[in-house]
Amino acid sequence: MNNEERKRALRKRTKRFAGDVVRFFCNLDRRRDEVKILSKQMVRAGTSVGANYREASRARSDADFISKVEICVQEADETQYWLELLNENCGISNKLTQPIWDEANELISIFVTMSVNTKKRISNSK
């Protein structure tokens, strides 16, 4: 798989992740205020991962790319945080949240690796 194919695949994957987060949100019983508040935060963070990756893939510089990719890490981690709060405080089953949590974890690993590799490449070219 060449670089462009990897970019396209990750764009699709982050978009699918956003869709999974939105579908999870749509299936929640949001009559309780705490579920409504926490789940909206989860949607903001979860959909932001793909949006920021799209920006990263069009970065104007390595520094811009690193910045956007690191935002992806933060947003995926934040998605996990809101899922944990929904589990621990709202009685949302871990069985329901685990697939999204696992995908967020994989995305974090991918984006951390991208950031580290870009920083190494910059350092080696000096």
Number of C-alpha atoms within 10 A of each C-alpha: 7 6 8 10 10 11 15 13 13 18 18 13 15 25 20 14 22 22 15 18 23 18 12 16 17 11 8 12 10 15 8 9 10 14 20 16 13 19 24 16 16 26 20 16 23 29 22 21 30 23 16 21 24 19 14 22 17 12 16 10 10 15 15 15 21 21 15 24 27 22 18 28 23 17 23 28 20 19 26 23 17 21 25 18 17 22 17 12 12 15 10 17 12 14 8 12 17 15 14 20 21 12 17 24 16 13 21 21 12 15 21 17 13 16 20 13 13 16 14 11 12 12 9 8 6 5
